């Protein structure tokens, strides 16, 4: 007779862990639910930290290395807390040709921020995406979930400054 694995206790009493646990329970704590579970954690907490990765690995009875490997393989997962505002610069072909590099250079010069980083005060995270599906609006950025087209370094920096100083 095989006994079911013992599930680890929730990391703390934060109610968001109950949502994550519900996702795993709905999938029978099976390994095939790893990506869905990681999505659940990131939706609940905004990112995947070491505690979350260890909890998921123990709950799904899989090696931490596999959980970490999946979390770092897919660009949709992040291991760092996001800033209060997020700017995603499209680097797809149309946006690249129309000036995405200038947008990134402007952000680097003004905020000393590279793709994948968050500034020191946690106000702004900068990401890139291969395509945001707005080729007719190139160069495009997604600022806090809103697609902005035909950006120039000057107007994008003005928008970012307004957001950063308002937070």
Secondary structure, DSSP 8 states (H G I E B T S, - for coil): ----------SSS-THHHHHHHHHHHTTT-GGGHHHHHHHHHHHHSS--HHHHHHHHHHTT--HHHHHHHHHHSTT--SS---SEEEEEE-SHHHHHHTHHHHHHHHHHHH---TT-B-TTSSEEEEEES--S-GGG-S-EEETTEEE-S--HHHHHHHHHHHHHH-
